[in-house]
Amino acid sequence: MYKIDDIGAVASVTDLRTQIDETIQAAEEGRGVLIQKNNEPIAVLVSIKRWRELQSGNERE
């Protein structure tokens, strides 16, 4: 896993297998984690608090 400014961190699927605790901690601390597979973005891991904020924003639109 490595850090970038606008996302927080980037982790490969392989990183998740070996660094899941650190990846979850990054999300809990408010840093989104971009998940990549074969160097392509496939998902973003965020805290439940951030997820709820995003869901609330979508409901208003």
N, CA, C and O atoms as a GROMACS GRO file, in nm:
protein
  244
    1MET      N    1   0.085  -0.117   0.000
    1MET     CA    2   0.000   0.000   0.000
    1MET      C    3   0.089   0.123   0.000
    1MET      O    4   0.190   0.128   0.070
    2TYR      N    5   0.051   0.222  -0.080
    2TYR     CA    6   0.126   0.347  -0.078
    2TYR      C    7   0.028   0.463  -0.076
    2TYR      O    8  -0.088   0.448  -0.113
    3LYS      N    9   0.076   0.578  -0.031
    3LYS     CA   10  -0.010   0.695  -0.012
    3LYS      C   11  -0.002   0.788  -0.132
    3LYS      O   12   0.103   0.805  -0.193
    4ILE      N   13  -0.117   0.850  -0.164
    4ILE     CA   14  -0.122   0.959  -0.260
    4ILE      C   15  -0.213   1.065  -0.202
    4ILE      O   16  -0.302   1.035  -0.122
    5ASP      N   17  -0.193   1.189  -0.242
    5ASP     CA   18  -0.261   1.300  -0.177
    5ASP      C   19  -0.412   1.299  -0.189
    5ASP      O   20  -0.481   1.310  -0.088
    6ASP      N   21  -0.467   1.287  -0.308
    6ASP     CA   22  -0.611   1.306  -0.324
    6ASP      C   23  -0.695   1.184  -0.287
    6ASP      O   24  -0.815   1.199  -0.264
    7ILE      N   25  -0.637   1.066  -0.279
    7ILE     CA   26  -0.711   0.946  -0.242
    7ILE      C   27  -0.683   0.909  -0.098
    7ILE      O   28  -0.777   0.876  -0.024
    8GLY      N   29  -0.563   0.912  -0.056
    8GLY     CA   30  -0.523   0.867   0.078
    8GLY      C   31  -0.424   0.755   0.066
    8GLY      O   32  -0.313   0.764   0.118
    9ALA      N   33  -0.464   0.647  -0.003
    9ALA     CA   34  -0.374   0.534  -0.021
    9ALA      C   35  -0.421   0.450  -0.139
    9ALA      O   36  -0.538   0.454  -0.178
   10VAL      N   37  -0.329   0.376  -0.194
   10VAL     CA   38  -0.359   0.282  -0.302
   10VAL      C   39  -0.308   0.146  -0.258
   10VAL      O   40  -0.197   0.133  -0.207
   11ALA      N   41  -0.390   0.044  -0.277
   11ALA     CA   42  -0.352  -0.092  -0.241
   11ALA      C   43  -0.392  -0.188  -0.352
   11ALA      O   44  -0.499  -0.174  -0.412
   12SER      N   45  -0.306  -0.282  -0.379
   12SER     CA   46  -0.341  -0.386  -0.475
   12SER      C   47  -0.417  -0.496  -0.403
   12SER      O   48  -0.419  -0.501  -0.280
   13VAL      N   49  -0.479  -0.583  -0.479
   13VAL     CA   50  -0.547  -0.698  -0.419
   13VAL      C   51  -0.446  -0.781  -0.339
   13VAL      O   52  -0.479  -0.832  -0.232
   14THR      N   53  -0.325  -0.793  -0.390
   14THR     CA   54  -0.219  -0.865  -0.318
   14THR      C   55  -0.188  -0.797  -0.186
   14THR      O   56  -0.172  -0.864  -0.084
   15ASP      N   57  -0.180  -0.662  -0.186
   15ASP     CA   58  -0.158  -0.588  -0.062
   15ASP      C   59  -0.267  -0.619   0.040
   15ASP      O   60  -0.239  -0.635   0.159
   16LEU      N   61  -0.390  -0.627  -0.007
   16LEU     CA   62  -0.500  -0.655   0.086
   16LEU      C   63  -0.482  -0.788   0.157
   16LEU      O   64  -0.514  -0.801   0.275
   17ARG      N   65  -0.431  -0.884   0.086
   17ARG     CA   66  -0.411  -1.016   0.146
   17ARG      C   67  -0.308  -1.012   0.260
   17ARG      O   68  -0.320  -1.087   0.357
   18THR      N   69  -0.210  -0.926   0.246
   18THR     CA   70  -0.101  -0.923   0.345
   18THR      C   71  -0.108  -0.805   0.441
   18THR      O   72  -0.044  -0.807   0.546
   19GLN      N   73  -0.186  -0.702   0.406
   19GLN     CA   74  -0.189  -0.580   0.487
   19GLN      C   75  -0.331  -0.534   0.518
   19GLN      O   76  -0.358  -0.414   0.524
   20ILE      N   77  -0.422  -0.627   0.537
   20ILE     CA   78  -0.562  -0.590   0.556
   20ILE      C   79  -0.581  -0.501   0.679
   20ILE      O   80  -0.661  -0.408   0.674
   21ASP      N   81  -0.510  -0.528   0.788
   21ASP     CA   82  -0.526  -0.445   0.908
   21ASP      C   83  -0.488  -0.300   0.882
   21ASP      O   84  -0.559  -0.209   0.923
   22GLU      N   85  -0.375  -0.278   0.814
   22GLU     CA   86  -0.329  -0.143   0.784
   22GLU      C   87  -0.425  -0.074   0.687
   22GLU      O   88  -0.448   0.047   0.698
   23THR      N   89  -0.479  -0.149   0.593
   23THR     CA   90  -0.571  -0.093   0.495
   23THR      C   91  -0.701  -0.049   0.562
   23THR      O   92  -0.751   0.060   0.534
   24ILE      N   93  -0.753  -0.131   0.650
   24ILE     CA   94  -0.875  -0.096   0.723
   24ILE      C   95  -0.849   0.023   0.814
   24ILE      O   96  -0.934   0.111   0.826
   25GLN      N   97  -0.734   0.026   0.878
   25GLN     CA   98  -0.700   0.139   0.965
   25GLN      C   99  -0.697   0.269   0.886
   25GLN      O  100  -0.745   0.371   0.934
   26ALA      N  101  -0.641   0.267   0.766
   26ALA     CA  102  -0.636   0.387   0.682
   26ALA      C  103  -0.778   0.436   0.654
   26ALA      O  104  -0.804   0.556   0.661
   27ALA      N  105  -0.868   0.346   0.622
   27ALA     CA  106  -1.007   0.384   0.597
   27ALA      C  107  -1.072   0.439   0.723
   27ALA      O  108  -1.144   0.539   0.717
   28GLU      N  109  -1.049   0.375   0.837
   28GLU     CA  110  -1.106   0.422   0.963
   28GLU      C  111  -1.058   0.561   0.999
   28GLU      O  112  -1.131   0.638   1.061
   29GLU      N  113  -0.936   0.594   0.959
   29GLU     CA  114  -0.878   0.726   0.988
   29GLU      C  115  -0.927   0.832   0.890
   29GLU      O  116  -0.884   0.947   0.897
   30GLY      N  117  -1.014   0.793   0.799
   30GLY     CA  118  -1.071   0.891   0.707
   30GLY      C  119  -1.000   0.900   0.574
   30GLY      O  120  -1.034   0.984   0.490
   31ARG      N  121  -0.901   0.815   0.554
   31ARG     CA  122  -0.831   0.814   0.426
   31ARG      C  123  -0.891   0.706   0.338
   31ARG      O  124  -0.886   0.588   0.373
   32GLY      N  125  -0.947   0.744   0.226
   32GLY     CA  126  -0.999   0.644   0.134
   32GLY      C  127  -0.883   0.563   0.077
   32GLY      O  128  -0.772   0.612   0.063
   33VAL      N  129  -0.911   0.438   0.045
   33VAL     CA  130  -0.809   0.350  -0.011
   33VAL      C  131  -0.858   0.301  -0.147
   33VAL      O  132  -0.960   0.231  -0.156
   34LEU      N  133  -0.787   0.337  -0.251
   34LEU     CA  134  -0.817   0.290  -0.386
   34LEU      C  135  -0.763   0.149  -0.400
   34LEU      O  136  -0.644   0.126  -0.377
   35ILE      N  137  -0.848   0.055  -0.438
   35ILE     CA  138  -0.808  -0.084  -0.455
   35ILE      C  139  -0.786  -0.110  -0.604
   35ILE      O  140  -0.873  -0.078  -0.686
   36GLN      N  141  -0.672  -0.167  -0.637
   36GLN     CA  142  -0.639  -0.195  -0.776
   36GLN      C  143  -0.620  -0.345  -0.798
   36GLN      O  144  -0.574  -0.418  -0.711
   37LYS      N  145  -0.657  -0.388  -0.919
   37LYS     CA  146  -0.631  -0.525  -0.962
   37LYS      C  147  -0.571  -0.514  -1.101
   37LYS      O  148  -0.629  -0.453  -1.190
   38ASN      N  149  -0.454  -0.574  -1.119
   38ASN     CA  150  -0.381  -0.563  -1.246
   38ASN      C  151  -0.359  -0.416  -1.285
   38ASN      O  152  -0.371  -0.380  -1.402
   39ASN      N  153  -0.327  -0.334  -1.186
   39ASN     CA  154  -0.301  -0.191  -1.203
   39ASN      C  155  -0.420  -0.111  -1.253
   39ASN      O  156  -0.404  -0.001  -1.305
   40GLU      N  157  -0.540  -0.165  -1.238
   40GLU     CA  158  -0.663  -0.095  -1.276
   40GLU      C  159  -0.747  -0.074  -1.150
   40GLU      O  160  -0.763  -0.167  -1.071
   41PRO      N  161  -0.801   0.047  -1.130
   41PRO     CA  162  -0.885   0.071  -1.012
   41PRO      C  163  -1.014  -0.011  -1.020
   41PRO      O  164  -1.080  -0.014  -1.124
   42ILE      N  165  -1.047  -0.078  -0.910
   42ILE     CA  166  -1.169  -0.159  -0.908
   42ILE      C  167  -1.265  -0.122  -0.795
   42ILE      O  168  -1.384  -0.153  -0.802
   43ALA      N  169  -1.214  -0.057  -0.690
   43ALA     CA  170  -1.299  -0.025  -0.576
   43ALA      C  171  -1.231   0.080  -0.489
   43ALA      O  172  -1.112   0.108  -0.504
   44VAL      N  173  -1.310   0.137  -0.399
   44VAL     CA  174  -1.256   0.230  -0.299
   44VAL      C  175  -1.308   0.186  -0.163
   44VAL      O  176  -1.428   0.162  -0.146
   45LEU      N  177  -1.218   0.174  -0.068
   45LEU     CA  178  -1.254   0.139   0.069
   45LEU      C  179  -1.260   0.268   0.151
   45LEU      O  180  -1.163   0.342   0.159
   46VAL      N  181  -1.376   0.293   0.212
   46VAL     CA  182  -1.393   0.411   0.297
   46VAL      C  183  -1.455   0.368   0.429
   46VAL      O  184  -1.510   0.258   0.440
   47SER      N  185  -1.445   0.454   0.528
   47SER     CA  186  -1.506   0.424   0.658
   47SER      C  187  -1.658   0.424   0.644
   47SER      O  188  -1.712   0.480   0.549
   48ILE      N  189  -1.725   0.361   0.737
   48ILE     CA  190  -1.871   0.359   0.735
   48ILE      C  191  -1.926   0.501   0.751
   48ILE      O  192  -2.029   0.534   0.693
   49LYS      N  193  -1.858   0.584   0.829
   49LYS     CA  194  -1.901   0.723   0.846
   49LYS      C  195  -1.899   0.794   0.712
   49LYS      O  196  -1.995   0.862   0.675
   50ARG      N  197  -1.790   0.779   0.638
   50ARG     CA  198  -1.779   0.844   0.507
   50ARG      C  199  -1.881   0.787   0.410
   50ARG      O  200  -1.939   0.861   0.331
   51TRP      N  201  -1.902   0.656   0.415
   51TRP     CA  202  -2.001   0.592   0.328
   51TRP      C  203  -2.140   0.653   0.352
   51TRP      O  204  -2.213   0.683   0.257
   52ARG      N  205  -2.175   0.669   0.478
   52ARG     CA  206  -2.307   0.727   0.511
   52ARG      C  207  -2.316   0.871   0.463
   52ARG      O  208  -2.421   0.914   0.415
   53GLU      N  209  -2.208   0.947   0.475
   53GLU     CA  210  -2.206   1.084   0.424
   53GLU      C  211  -2.230   1.086   0.274
   53GLU      O  212  -2.307   1.167   0.223
   54LEU      N  213  -2.163   0.997   0.204
   54LEU     CA  214  -2.180   0.989   0.058
   54LEU      C  215  -2.322   0.948   0.021
   54LEU      O  216  -2.380   1.001  -0.073
   55GLN      N  217  -2.378   0.853   0.095
   55GLN     CA  218  -2.515   0.809   0.068
   55GLN      C  219  -2.615   0.921   0.094
   55GLN      O  220  -2.710   0.937   0.018
   56SER      N  221  -2.596   0.998   0.199
   56SER     CA  222  -2.684   1.110   0.229
   56SER      C  223  -2.680   1.214   0.119
   56SER      O  224  -2.783   1.270   0.082
   57GLY      N  225  -2.562   1.239   0.067
   57GLY     CA  226  -2.547   1.335  -0.042
   57GLY      C  227  -2.617   1.289  -0.168
   57GLY      O  228  -2.675   1.370  -0.240
   58ASN      N  229  -2.614   1.160  -0.196
   58ASN     CA  230  -2.679   1.106  -0.315
   58ASN      C  231  -2.830   1.113  -0.304
   58ASN      O  232  -2.898   1.130  -0.406
   59GLU      N  233  -2.884   1.099  -0.185
   59GLU     CA  234  -3.028   1.102  -0.167
   59GLU      C  235  -3.086   1.240  -0.192
   59GLU      O  236  -3.202   1.252  -0.231
   60ARG      N  237  -3.006   1.344  -0.172
   60ARG     CA  238  -3.053   1.481  -0.193
   60ARG      C  239  -3.061   1.517  -0.340
   60ARG      O  240  -3.132   1.611  -0.376
   61GLU      N  241  -2.991   1.446  -0.424
   61GLU     CA  242  -2.987   1.482  -0.567
   61GLU      C  243  -3.110   1.434  -0.639
   61GLU      O  244  -3.123   1.456  -0.760
   0.00000   0.00000   0.00000
